[in-house]
Amino acid sequence: MTAKAACADFLHFFRSWISNPLRVAAIAPSGDSLARIMTSEIAALDGPIIELGPGTGVFTRALLARGVSEADLTLIEYGPEFITALQARFPTARVLQMDAAQLAQADIFEGEPVGAVVSGLPLLSMSPRKIASILAGAFTYIRPGGAVYQFTYGPRCPVPRPILDRLGLEAVRIGGTVRNLPPASVYRFSRREPLELSRERFNYRESDPELDAIAAFSNETGG
């Protein structure tokens, strides 16, 4: 990417943050150092790949550099201000404008063909019920042995332990970098054991008593 394009992406991202800081949650696109860590365990054979919240395409370019075919990418972006640029930059990728919490209902794949999900979503600004819906929806498409990769600016795992337990997932920190604005860590989420996640069970709802209890627990314990 040229310096001019990088500057344009920064300004685009910064304007999006100004207009909706909770949805964008960062003042600048992720850096190349973070992108390399996020995609370090992914290879061409892992396709198809889902990317959540691709924004300006930093992780998308890193996936292509890892040998993943552009045609194997499904980019799911909620922000309308990023859609046109993503479609122009990655013309053979599938670009969908939608809320990642609705993944389970979207039927974007038949069965479980996906090898990995790369997430640039700001989980720290989301409710526990939305986090659970996103992860559960992602794992309805992920084949055995696949994983979700998520970065965070926080000091600990961005998914509360009760949600991991409820979904039968384990979290492992695979790296971090201070060469990012702000510094970030990367986590891999995978199944602890074979578990069928029902798409109906984890439909995103504004009210869920079990997840309300998880939210209260997280607020009391700080994680």
Backbone torsions as a table, in degrees:
resi	resn	phi	psi	omega
1	MET	NA	136.6	-179.4
2	THR	-75.9	161.1	178.8
3	ALA	-62.1	-35.9	179.2
4	LYS	-64.7	-42.8	179.4
5	ALA	-67.5	-39.1	178.7
6	ALA	-63.1	-40.1	177.9
7	CYS	-65.0	-41.2	178.7
8	ALA	-63.3	-40.1	178.4
9	ASP	-64.7	-40.7	178.7
10	PHE	-61.0	-46.8	-179.2
11	LEU	-64.1	-40.1	177.8
12	HIS	-61.4	-47.7	-179.0
13	PHE	-65.3	-42.1	-178.6
14	PHE	-63.7	-41.0	177.9
15	ARG	-64.4	-37.4	177.7
16	SER	-65.9	-38.4	177.8
17	TRP	-65.5	-41.3	178.7
18	ILE	-60.6	-40.8	-175.9
19	SER	-77.2	-28.6	-178.8
20	ASN	-153.4	78.4	-174.0
21	PRO	-64.8	-29.9	179.5
22	LEU	-71.5	-35.5	-179.1
23	ARG	-76.9	-40.8	-177.5
24	VAL	-85.2	-44.3	169.3
25	ALA	65.2	9.8	174.4
26	ALA	-151.5	148.4	-176.3
27	ILE	-86.5	-11.2	-177.6
28	ALA	-146.1	156.2	175.5
29	PRO	-61.0	155.9	176.3
30	SER	-61.0	149.3	-179.2
31	GLY	-85.4	168.7	-179.0
32	ASP	-62.7	-34.9	-179.9
33	SER	-61.9	-45.1	178.0
34	LEU	-66.4	-39.6	-179.7
35	ALA	-61.6	-38.3	179.3
36	ARG	-65.4	-40.2	178.8
37	ILE	-68.2	-42.5	-178.8
38	MET	-59.3	-32.9	-174.4
39	THR	-108.0	6.0	-171.5
40	SER	-64.4	-26.1	-177.7
41	GLU	-99.6	6.9	-175.9
42	ILE	-106.9	136.2	179.3
43	ALA	-127.5	171.7	-177.2
44	ALA	-56.9	-36.1	-177.1
45	LEU	-70.9	-10.7	-179.6
46	ASP	-79.3	-9.3	-179.7
47	GLY	-63.5	155.8	-0.1
48	PRO	-72.3	156.3	-178.2
49	ILE	-122.5	139.6	171.7
50	ILE	-105.5	134.8	171.8
51	GLU	-117.8	127.5	179.5
52	LEU	-102.9	127.1	179.9
53	GLY	65.6	53.9	-177.6
54	PRO	-68.0	-21.4	178.0
55	GLY	59.5	-117.0	-179.2
56	THR	-89.8	-3.2	174.2
57	GLY	97.3	22.0	-179.0
58	VAL	-64.0	-49.7	178.9
59	PHE	-69.7	-31.7	178.1
60	THR	-60.0	-46.3	178.7
61	ARG	-63.7	-37.1	178.6
62	ALA	-66.2	-37.0	176.7
63	LEU	-64.2	-42.1	177.7
64	LEU	-63.3	-38.1	178.7
65	ALA	-66.1	-25.0	177.3
66	ARG	-81.1	-2.3	177.5
67	GLY	99.6	1.4	177.9
68	VAL	-69.6	133.7	179.0
69	SER	-70.0	137.4	178.1
70	GLU	-58.6	-34.4	-179.9
71	ALA	-68.4	-16.1	178.6
72	ASP	-89.6	3.1	-176.5
73	LEU	-99.7	132.6	168.9
74	THR	-115.8	113.8	-175.9
75	LEU	-101.8	118.6	-177.5
76	ILE	-110.6	111.7	-174.7
77	GLU	-127.8	130.0	179.3
78	TYR	-85.8	-33.7	-175.1
79	GLY	-75.8	116.5	-178.9
80	PRO	-63.0	-23.3	-177.5
81	GLU	-70.7	-14.2	-179.9
82	PHE	-100.5	-16.1	-169.3
83	ILE	-62.0	-50.1	-176.0
84	THR	-60.0	-43.3	-179.9
85	ALA	-65.5	-39.4	178.7
86	LEU	-63.6	-43.2	179.9
87	GLN	-64.3	-36.1	179.8
88	ALA	-73.3	-38.6	-176.4
89	ARG	-78.6	-31.3	-175.9
90	PHE	-128.5	69.5	-170.2
91	PRO	-65.6	-23.3	179.6
92	THR	-97.4	-3.4	173.3
93	ALA	-79.7	157.0	174.1
94	ARG	-90.9	120.1	-178.8
95	VAL	-111.2	120.7	-178.4
96	LEU	-120.6	129.9	174.1
97	GLN	-93.6	110.8	-178.2
98	MET	-166.3	165.0	175.2
99	ASP	-81.6	125.3	-178.6
100	ALA	-62.5	-20.1	177.4
101	ALA	-69.3	-13.7	179.3
102	GLN	-99.2	13.8	-177.7
103	LEU	-53.5	-45.6	-174.7
104	ALA	-61.5	-30.7	-177.6
105	GLN	-90.8	-7.6	-171.6
106	ALA	-81.4	-21.7	-179.3
107	ASP	51.6	51.1	-177.2
108	ILE	-79.9	-15.5	174.9
109	PHE	-139.8	153.5	169.9
110	GLU	-87.4	124.8	177.2
111	GLY	73.9	-146.4	-175.0
112	GLU	-126.6	70.4	-176.8
113	PRO	-90.9	-11.8	-167.7
114	VAL	-78.0	133.5	-179.8
115	GLY	-88.2	-27.8	-178.8
116	ALA	-161.0	152.5	172.9
117	VAL	-122.6	126.3	178.2
118	VAL	-107.5	121.4	-173.6
119	SER	-116.6	124.2	172.8
120	GLY	-106.4	20.6	-176.7
121	LEU	-76.6	146.5	179.9
122	PRO	-83.4	75.6	-175.0
123	LEU	-59.3	-31.4	-176.8
124	LEU	-64.3	-20.3	179.4
125	SER	-99.5	8.7	-177.4
126	MET	-107.0	157.2	177.0
127	SER	-75.0	155.5	176.9
128	PRO	-55.9	-38.0	-178.7
129	ARG	-66.7	-34.3	178.6
130	LYS	-72.5	-40.5	176.6
131	ILE	-58.9	-45.4	179.9
132	ALA	-62.3	-40.3	-179.7
133	SER	-66.2	-39.6	179.5
134	ILE	-65.2	-48.8	-178.9
135	LEU	-65.4	-45.0	179.4
136	ALA	-62.8	-41.3	177.7
137	GLY	-62.7	-42.3	178.9
138	ALA	-61.3	-44.0	-175.6
139	PHE	-75.0	-10.7	172.6
140	THR	-71.3	-16.9	179.9
141	TYR	-106.9	-12.8	-173.1
142	ILE	-85.7	130.5	179.7
143	ARG	-75.6	162.9	178.5
144	PRO	-53.7	134.1	-178.5
145	GLY	90.5	-9.5	178.7
146	GLY	-79.6	172.5	-175.1
147	ALA	-152.0	162.6	171.1
148	VAL	-106.7	133.8	177.7
149	TYR	-112.4	126.3	-173.9
150	GLN	-136.7	136.0	173.9
151	PHE	-102.9	162.1	178.4
152	THR	-148.1	149.8	173.8
153	TYR	-93.3	-5.5	-177.8
154	GLY	-82.8	171.6	-177.0
155	PRO	-83.6	-6.1	-178.1
156	ARG	-140.9	177.7	179.5
157	CYS	-55.4	133.4	-176.1
158	PRO	-77.5	-5.2	178.4
159	VAL	-110.4	120.1	-179.1
160	PRO	-58.1	145.2	-178.8
161	ARG	-54.3	-41.3	179.4
162	PRO	-60.4	-32.8	177.2
163	ILE	-69.8	-43.1	176.9
164	LEU	-58.0	-43.9	180.0
165	ASP	-64.5	-42.5	-178.8
166	ARG	-62.5	-37.3	-177.5
167	LEU	-92.5	-3.2	-179.6
168	GLY	69.0	39.2	-176.8
169	LEU	-114.8	155.7	171.2
170	GLU	-120.7	149.7	-178.9
171	ALA	-118.3	133.1	177.4
172	VAL	-130.5	128.3	175.3
173	ARG	-77.0	121.7	-176.2
174	ILE	-104.3	-4.7	178.5
175	GLY	163.5	177.0	178.5
176	GLY	-162.2	166.5	-179.7
177	THR	-149.0	140.4	172.4
178	VAL	-94.9	-4.5	179.4
179	ARG	-90.6	51.2	180.0
180	ASN	-148.5	156.5	-179.1
181	LEU	-118.3	103.7	-7.6
182	PRO	-80.4	175.2	176.2
183	PRO	-56.0	150.0	-172.6
184	ALA	-143.7	157.2	173.1
185	SER	-118.9	156.6	-179.0
186	VAL	-121.6	133.9	178.8
187	TYR	-119.5	145.1	172.2
188	ARG	-108.2	126.8	177.0
189	PHE	-108.3	128.7	179.9
190	SER	-142.4	165.0	179.2
191	ARG	-70.7	137.2	174.1
192	ARG	-71.7	-36.4	179.1
193	GLU	-158.1	165.1	179.9
194	PRO	-52.8	127.6	-178.0
195	LEU	-148.6	128.0	178.2
196	GLU	-90.2	118.5	178.8
197	LEU	-97.6	110.4	-178.2
198	SER	-69.4	130.2	178.5
199	ARG	-65.6	-32.9	180.0
200	GLU	-71.2	-39.1	-176.5
201	ARG	-63.2	-35.6	-174.6
202	PHE	-106.8	29.1	170.5
203	ASN	-56.9	138.2	179.8
204	TYR	-71.1	123.8	179.2
205	ARG	-128.1	147.7	178.9
206	GLU	-68.2	-25.0	-179.1
207	SER	-130.6	130.1	178.9
208	ASP	-150.6	109.3	-174.6
209	PRO	-56.0	-40.3	-178.9
210	GLU	-65.9	-41.5	-179.7
211	LEU	-76.5	-26.4	172.1
212	ASP	-62.8	-38.5	177.9
213	ALA	-67.1	-38.0	176.7
214	ILE	-62.8	-41.7	178.7
215	ALA	-60.3	-43.5	179.9
216	ALA	-63.9	-40.9	178.7
217	PHE	-62.8	-43.7	-178.8
218	SER	-64.3	-40.4	179.9
219	ASN	-64.6	-35.4	-179.0
220	GLU	-75.0	-34.9	-173.9
221	THR	-99.3	-14.9	-178.6
222	GLY	79.4	19.5	177.9
223	GLY	175.8	NA	NA
